[in-house]
């Protein structure tokens, strides 16, 4: 099958429409199965989180008009990401949102800026863009090595111990992009994050699975080599890689996004 050519103008139109990337209930759903609101991430150039109130025990979002939280990134993207944003008319791409178990703070993951922004969140799920508490880089973009590369943060999870984020990197020339899962511990009851651990992976990590009780973390990676599932296990201080299983072949010979 030969696909029809896609015009650049059509691509720009597609990139500009709302793009739902994630949805999450308020953190109290874990305790009493009665969430107060639903948050959704719009990864389009609107740069917003939508808050849907919930007024019933079934967990269904209200038909009321949702509240729009406009939350653009407060940091500068890398040079390559900035070129992509300019050419394609992209925004900051809020890919994920997570909520602290205490329900007081939320964490927004900006895919192309590779940062987490920390905000207080109200009991009804509203986020004030003027109340930014912290900007946390998800990768180390400082170093002496050179290269043409890009990074795109992918997955975000807030647990009782801290916040986990996965990073996808693609090296075009040189080697500087980061493929990893990073762990940030809470400070000040969740108002601040501090880097605690970096798990270097075999390739870009789009998704991961964490069993905090058993101290196990699985990552799904793919690169120029065959894709794989990696297992990390927690020892007394941090997580160490203990196994890897090949799951397929990337016939294109490049990182998938």
C-alpha positions as CSV (number, residue, x, y, z in Angstrom):
1,X,0.0,0.0,0.0
2,X,1.4,3.4,-1.0
3,X,0.3,6.2,1.4
4,X,-0.7,9.5,-0.2
5,X,1.7,12.4,0.3
6,X,0.9,14.7,3.2
7,X,1.3,18.4,2.6
8,X,3.3,20.5,5.1
9,X,0.3,22.8,5.6
10,X,-2.0,19.9,6.5
11,X,0.6,18.6,9.0
12,X,0.7,22.1,10.6
13,X,-3.1,22.0,10.9
14,X,-3.0,18.6,12.6
15,X,-0.3,19.7,15.0
16,X,-2.4,22.7,16.1
17,X,-5.6,20.9,17.1
18,X,-6.1,19.7,20.7
19,X,-4.1,16.6,21.5
20,X,-5.1,14.6,24.5
21,X,-2.1,12.7,25.9
22,X,-3.0,11.7,29.5
23,X,-5.9,11.7,32.0
24,X,-5.7,11.2,35.7
25,X,-8.2,11.3,38.7
26,X,-7.5,13.3,41.8
27,X,-5.2,11.4,44.2
28,X,-8.1,10.7,46.7
29,X,-9.4,8.0,44.3
30,X,-6.7,5.7,45.7
31,X,-8.1,6.0,49.2
32,X,-11.9,6.2,49.0
33,X,-12.6,5.5,45.3
34,X,-14.5,8.9,45.2
35,X,-12.4,11.3,43.1
36,X,-13.2,15.0,43.1
37,X,-12.0,15.8,39.6
38,X,-10.3,14.5,36.4
39,X,-7.3,16.2,34.8
40,X,-6.4,15.8,31.1
41,X,-3.2,17.0,29.3
42,X,-3.5,18.9,26.1
43,X,-0.1,18.4,24.3
44,X,-1.0,20.8,21.5
45,X,0.2,24.4,21.3
46,X,-2.6,25.4,23.8
47,X,-0.3,24.3,26.6
48,X,-3.1,23.6,29.1
49,X,-4.5,21.2,31.6
50,X,-8.2,20.7,31.6
51,X,-10.0,20.1,35.0
52,X,-13.3,18.2,34.9
53,X,-15.3,18.3,38.2
54,X,-16.9,15.0,39.3
55,X,-20.2,15.2,41.2
56,X,-21.3,11.6,41.5
57,X,-20.1,8.3,43.0
58,X,-19.7,6.7,39.6
59,X,-16.5,8.7,38.9
60,X,-18.1,10.2,35.8
61,X,-16.9,13.7,34.8
62,X,-19.5,16.5,35.1
63,X,-21.2,17.9,32.0
64,X,-20.2,21.3,33.3
65,X,-17.7,23.3,31.2
66,X,-14.2,22.2,32.3
67,X,-11.8,24.6,33.7
68,X,-8.8,25.5,31.5
69,X,-5.5,25.8,33.3
70,X,-3.1,27.6,30.9
71,X,0.4,26.5,31.9
72,X,3.1,27.1,29.3
73,X,6.7,26.0,30.1
74,X,8.8,28.5,32.0
75,X,12.1,27.3,30.6
76,X,13.9,27.4,27.3
77,X,14.0,24.2,25.1
78,X,17.1,22.8,23.5
79,X,18.2,24.3,20.2
80,X,16.9,21.2,18.2
81,X,13.6,21.2,20.1
82,X,13.1,24.9,19.5
83,X,13.6,24.3,15.8
84,X,10.9,21.6,15.9
85,X,8.5,23.9,17.8
86,X,9.0,26.7,15.3
87,X,8.7,24.6,12.2
88,X,5.7,22.6,13.3
89,X,4.0,25.3,15.5
90,X,4.2,23.2,18.6
91,X,3.7,24.4,22.1
92,X,5.5,23.1,25.2
93,X,3.8,19.8,24.9
94,X,2.5,18.9,28.3
95,X,2.7,15.2,28.0
96,X,1.9,14.0,31.5
97,X,0.5,15.3,34.8
98,X,0.9,13.6,38.2
99,X,-0.5,14.4,41.7
100,X,1.2,14.0,45.0
101,X,-0.6,11.5,47.3
102,X,-1.5,14.3,49.7
103,X,-3.4,16.1,46.9
104,X,-1.7,19.4,47.5
105,X,0.8,19.5,44.6
106,X,0.9,18.5,41.0
107,X,3.8,17.8,38.6
108,X,3.6,18.6,34.9
109,X,5.9,17.0,32.4
110,X,6.9,19.1,29.3
111,X,8.0,16.7,26.6
112,X,10.1,19.0,24.4
113,X,11.5,21.2,27.2
114,X,12.5,18.1,29.3
115,X,11.4,19.6,32.6
116,X,8.9,19.0,35.4
117,X,7.1,22.0,36.7
118,X,5.7,21.9,40.2
119,X,2.6,23.7,41.2
120,X,0.2,23.7,44.2
121,X,-3.3,22.4,43.2
122,X,-6.5,23.4,44.8
123,X,-9.0,20.9,46.3
124,X,-11.2,21.3,43.2
125,X,-8.3,20.7,40.8
126,X,-7.4,24.2,39.6
127,X,-3.8,25.2,39.0
128,X,-2.6,28.8,39.1
129,X,0.1,29.6,36.5
130,X,1.5,32.3,38.7
131,X,2.1,29.8,41.6
132,X,5.0,27.9,40.0
133,X,7.1,26.4,42.8
134,X,10.0,24.7,41.0
135,X,11.4,23.8,37.5
136,X,13.2,20.4,37.6
137,X,15.3,19.3,34.6
138,X,14.6,15.7,33.6
139,X,18.0,15.3,31.9
140,X,21.5,16.7,32.4
141,X,22.0,19.0,29.4
142,X,25.4,20.1,30.6
143,X,28.7,18.5,29.4
144,X,31.7,18.7,27.3
145,X,30.6,16.3,24.6
146,X,29.1,17.7,21.4
147,X,26.6,16.5,19.0
148,X,23.3,16.9,17.2
149,X,20.7,15.2,19.3
150,X,17.2,15.5,20.7
151,X,15.5,14.4,23.9
152,X,11.8,13.9,24.7
153,X,10.6,13.1,28.2
154,X,7.8,10.5,28.1
155,X,6.3,9.0,31.2
156,X,5.7,10.4,34.7
157,X,4.5,8.8,37.9
158,X,4.1,10.2,41.5
159,X,4.3,7.6,44.3
160,X,4.4,7.7,48.0
161,X,8.2,8.0,47.8
162,X,8.7,10.4,45.0
163,X,8.4,11.2,41.3
164,X,9.6,9.0,38.4
165,X,10.2,10.1,34.9
166,X,11.5,8.4,31.7
167,X,13.7,10.0,29.0
168,X,14.0,9.2,25.3
169,X,17.1,10.4,23.5
170,X,18.1,10.2,19.8
171,X,21.7,10.9,18.7
172,X,21.9,12.2,15.1
173,X,25.6,13.2,15.3
174,X,27.8,12.5,18.3
175,X,26.6,11.0,21.6
176,X,24.9,13.3,24.1
177,X,21.2,12.3,24.3
178,X,20.1,10.6,27.5
179,X,18.1,7.4,27.8
180,X,17.1,6.9,31.4
181,X,14.6,6.7,34.2
182,X,15.2,9.3,36.9
183,X,13.8,9.3,40.4
184,X,13.2,12.5,42.4
185,X,12.5,12.4,46.2
186,X,10.0,14.8,47.8
187,X,11.0,17.7,50.0
188,X,8.8,20.2,51.8
189,X,5.9,17.7,51.8
190,X,6.0,17.5,48.0
191,X,6.5,21.2,47.1
192,X,10.0,20.5,46.0
193,X,11.8,17.6,44.2
194,X,15.4,16.6,44.5
195,X,17.2,14.1,42.2
196,X,18.0,10.8,44.0
197,X,18.8,8.2,41.3
198,X,19.4,7.8,37.5
199,X,18.8,4.5,35.9
200,X,20.7,4.4,32.6
201,X,18.8,2.3,30.0
202,X,19.7,0.5,26.8
203,X,17.5,2.8,24.7
204,X,14.7,5.4,24.7
205,X,12.1,4.6,27.4
206,X,8.6,5.4,26.4
207,X,6.9,3.5,29.3
208,X,7.9,1.9,32.5
209,X,6.2,-0.3,35.2
210,X,7.0,0.2,38.9
211,X,6.2,-2.2,41.8
212,X,7.3,0.0,44.7
213,X,6.4,-2.6,47.3
214,X,8.7,-5.2,45.8
215,X,11.3,-2.7,44.7
216,X,11.1,-3.7,41.0
217,X,11.0,-1.4,37.9
218,X,10.5,-2.6,34.3
219,X,11.3,-0.4,31.3
220,X,10.4,-0.8,27.7
221,X,13.2,0.4,25.5
222,X,14.0,0.5,21.8
223,X,17.0,1.8,19.8
224,X,18.9,0.8,16.7
225,X,19.3,-2.6,18.4
226,X,16.3,-4.8,19.0
227,X,13.8,-3.5,21.5
228,X,14.0,-4.9,25.1
229,X,12.4,-5.0,28.5
230,X,14.9,-4.2,31.3
231,X,14.4,-5.1,35.0
232,X,15.9,-3.0,37.8
233,X,15.7,-4.1,41.4
234,X,16.2,-2.0,44.5
235,X,19.0,-2.8,46.9
236,X,19.6,-1.0,50.2
237,X,20.3,2.4,48.5
238,X,19.1,2.5,44.9
239,X,18.0,0.5,41.9
240,X,20.4,-1.7,39.9
241,X,19.8,-3.4,36.5
242,X,19.5,-7.2,36.9
243,X,18.2,-8.4,33.6
244,X,17.2,-7.7,30.0
245,X,15.0,-9.5,27.5
246,X,15.0,-8.8,23.8
247,X,11.5,-8.5,22.4
248,X,11.9,-7.6,18.7
249,X,13.7,-5.9,15.9
250,X,13.5,-2.2,14.9
251,X,13.5,-2.6,11.1
252,X,13.9,1.1,10.5
253,X,17.1,1.2,12.5
254,X,16.2,4.3,14.4
255,X,14.5,5.3,17.7
256,X,10.7,5.2,17.6
257,X,8.6,8.0,19.2
